[in-house]
Amino acid sequence: MGRTKRQKPKRLARKLLTIRRELGVSQTEMARLLDLRRAYTAVSAYERGTREPDLLVLLRYAKLARVSTDVLVDDAKSLPRR
């Protein structure tokens, strides 16, 4: 049984950066809001697209942005304009 490689969202990093900027917080503050132990380095990696957040962190991003998770992971959907 092999595993097929999943397709990664191409716009996720940009969406996560947009959420943080719309909240008007620094990466360190965002890490606190997301309850991350790794501080701003994880947020930076998410925003650069070098790392993807796990499901719980993705759910926290969605809650902070007041959107569903499918808006974050579906490249065909955009964040609502504020």
MOWONOR-V395491 format. One record per pair of residues at least 24 apart in sequence whose ideal C-beta (glycine too) atoms are under 8 Angstrom apart, sorted by the first residue. I is the first residue (numbers start at 1). GAP is how many residues later the second one is. Records with the same first field share a line. If there is no record, write none. Layout:
BEGIN
I: GAP + GAP
END
This chain:
BEGIN
8: 44
9: 63 + 64 + 65 + 66
10: 65
11: 64
12: 34 + 37 + 40 + 60 + 61
13: 33 + 34 + 35 + 36
15: 56 + 57 + 64
16: 27 + 30 + 31 + 37 + 45 + 56
17: 30
18: 61
19: 42 + 45 + 46 + 60
20: 27
22: 43 + 60
23: 41
33: 27 + 31
34: 26 + 27 + 30
35: 25
END
